[in-house]
């Protein structure tokens, strides 16, 4: 099944194969980014800000989130 169809089904609440290789690879990449964020030290702040921008669709100016953060799909949805 096409990855876009799997994602459409996932987001609409329909049945889909959660073990699809492409889907699992994407989730693994996102969870790795979340793990990197959770291991950051408070300084330098630039690294945290850069990772947050990749994890969220939008974040406000001077957004501050204290690790550890737990998110399904590493913040994708």
C-alpha positions in Angstrom: 0.0 0.0 0.0 1.2 3.5 -0.8 2.6 5.5 2.2 0.2 8.4 1.5 -2.8 6.0 1.6 -1.5 4.5 4.9 -1.2 8.0 6.4 -4.6 9.0 5.1 -6.1 5.9 6.8 -4.1 6.6 10.0 -5.3 10.2 10.3 -9.0 9.3 9.5 -9.2 6.5 12.0 -9.4 3.7 9.4 -7.5 0.4 9.7 -3.9 0.5 8.4 -0.8 -1.5 8.8 1.3 0.1 11.6 4.3 -2.2 10.7 4.7 -0.9 7.1 8.4 -0.5 6.6 8.2 3.1 5.2 5.9 4.2 8.0 8.1 2.6 10.7 11.2 4.3 9.2 9.6 7.8 9.3 8.4 7.2 12.9 11.9 6.1 13.9 13.5 9.2 12.4 11.0 11.4 14.3 11.5 9.6 17.6 15.3 9.9 17.2 14.9 13.7 16.8 12.7 13.7 20.0 15.4 11.7 21.8 18.1 14.2 20.7 15.9 17.1 22.1 15.3 15.3 25.4 19.1 14.9 25.8 19.9 18.5 25.2 21.4 20.6 28.0 19.8 24.0 28.8 22.6 25.8 26.8 23.1 26.6 24.0 19.4 27.4 23.4 19.8 27.5 19.7 20.0 23.7 19.4 16.7 23.2 21.3 15.0 25.9 19.2 16.2 24.3 16.0 14.9 20.9 17.1 11.5 22.3 18.2 11.0 24.0 14.8 11.5 20.6 13.2 9.1 18.8 15.6 6.2 21.3 15.5 4.3 22.9 12.6 4.7 26.3 14.3 6.2 27.6 17.6 6.0 31.1 19.0 8.9 33.5 19.4 11.1 32.5 22.4 9.1 29.3 22.9 10.5 27.3 25.8 9.8 23.6 26.4 11.6 21.8 29.2 12.7 18.2 28.4 11.8 15.4 28.7 8.9 15.7 26.2 6.9 12.6 25.3 5.0 12.7 22.0 3.5 10.1 19.7 5.4 10.2 16.4 7.9 12.7 17.8 5.6 15.6 17.4 4.5 15.1 13.8 0.8 15.2 14.5 
